Amino acid sequence: MSTDAGPGAGARLGAELSDAVVLFHDAIGSLMGLSATDHKALGILRREGPMSATRLAARTGLTPGAVTGLVDRLEAAGLARRERDGDDRRRLTIVATDPASPDVAAAFARLQRAMAGVTAQFSAGELAVVARWVEATTTVLREQVHEIAHRRAPEARTGA
C-alpha cells in the first residue's frame, strides 16, 4: 500500500482500510462460526450491554427480521441469550454470554500488539488528528447506515 497523497488517494486508502477491516472481522467471525455481521453485532452487545432487539436493529441498521435470525444464530452458538426485561416482562433483552474463545482472544491480543507498534510511530499531535478523523468517519458511517436503513421499503423495515 502506497502513501501517495495524489488525487483520488483518499478514496483509495479509505477503500483499502475498509476492505482490511471487513476481512479481518470476517476472519474473526469464521473462528467463531459466525459471519462478520454476526461477530460485529456480538461485539456491540459485549461493549454496550444488554439491549432490545429493536435497539440492536437500530444500532446495526439491520431489519427486525434480520436481527431475529442473527440472535437465533448467536443463541445456537451459545454466545447470547434472550432474557425477559426486569421492568417489563413483555419485552425481551438480548444479552451476550460467554467471553471470546481463546483463539479469538489471542487474535485480538496479536492485533492490539501490532497496533501498539503502529501507534508508537506517531506523535501525540498526530494521534489527536487521527482520533478526530476516526471519530468523524465513524459518525458519517453511522449516519449512512441509518439513512440506508430508513430508505428501505416499508415491508423490509417491518419484516413483512
PyMOL commands that set and color helices and strands:
alter all, ss='L'
color gray80, all
select helices_A, chain A and resi 9-32+36-48+53-60+64-76+102-119+124-151+154-158
alter helices_A, ss='H'
color red, helices_A
select strands_A, chain A and resi 80-84+92-96
alter strands_A, ss='S'
color yellow, strands_A
deselect
rebuild
show_as cartoon
